[in-house]
Amino acid sequence: MTDTKPNFMPIYLVGFLARFSYALARSPVLPLFALYLGAGPEAIGFVVGVSTVTGIFFKMPSGALSDVIGRRRTLFAGLIVFAVMPFTYLFVKDYNLLVIIRFIHGLATAIYGPVAMAVVADEAGAKKGEVLSWFSSVTIIGNLLGAPVGGFILHTLAHGNPTFVDFQRAYLLSGITGIMALIFGIKMLKDDKPTGQKAGLKAAYKKFASGIKEVISDKRVVITSAMEGIQNMSMGALEAFLPIYAVKVALLNELQAGLLWGVQVLVTILSKPVMGKTSDKYGRTPIIAAGLLLCAVSFAMFPLFKSFYLLICCALVFGFGEALVTSSSAALVADICKEKHFGAAMGTFGTIFDIGHASGPILAGVLIAKFDYLHTFWMMASLIIVAIPVFLLNVKNDKG
């Protein structure tokens, strides 16, 4: 890790700033903003999930395109979205416009996510689990800070009663940070290495199509990606409704709601590099299965508690379970695929990831409106439990 760390520092910094900008615009600010605009549970779930729907359509093409025209050039397009879109929230005064902006804002992570992972996988060699985990941990520090900062703006600066102006402050800070990510990202363009331009448009398209075809035809890639997707179904539901549950049911304040999410992300950050290195040595599949189990159990326990400290404990367990899954799943997908198709592989992985992430808040919103938090969380947790044997039977442990 020591030898390769200097090569990754620029993308680490850009990733941190981009993720902070996006996290600040998302949780707990977004669901509380939708609630402020008068949205109900189904509408809140939809607006939180709609940006991830963007990734379903654009992550696979973005990853495959980066195999052809170069990683950092594709990455730059995503950074432009990070920089511009937060400022559009300043003009939102109704729910429908918020939905449109969220869908477009999703292009940022749809383009950035798979391409950034492909950049790292290109250079990680045999240490994909460890290096991808370090990269993910460094970048999601932005998620760790974004949620509490958003909660601080809405609670402390707003004195516990956020107004439209307070939401604007949060999105203004998100935009400024996005611009910083773009500025630092421009420097990475100097090192861009297109891989398919000289061969002509026809050859470039052939490579683009063959990469996607090869990757999606491998059931191990699809099933492994699906495990991350189903784990992110629960994470998406928490992003949308843990702040609402904390404020409206548990009667916590907005800052505490942000801290619940921040603690979960902190545990993930601290655990992922260690778990990634462990999976490099002992195998990916047992770690992924254990992580899914921890996520399912802790997710089911959230609606059992109203105490801030007991909810923190649930967040800690969920965060560790997430670290187990995410430290190994992307690395396992990269292990399976040929190096020339890392971009397409990460795009496929990201697409399935986003299907889960998008369906989480939408499904949770529908179920909460019909039932309650307890039955909704238990039903969604049961889906994770059912997925574990499917994964273990179809994807063998690479070190077993």
Beta strands, then each sheet from edge to edge (+ up, - down):
end
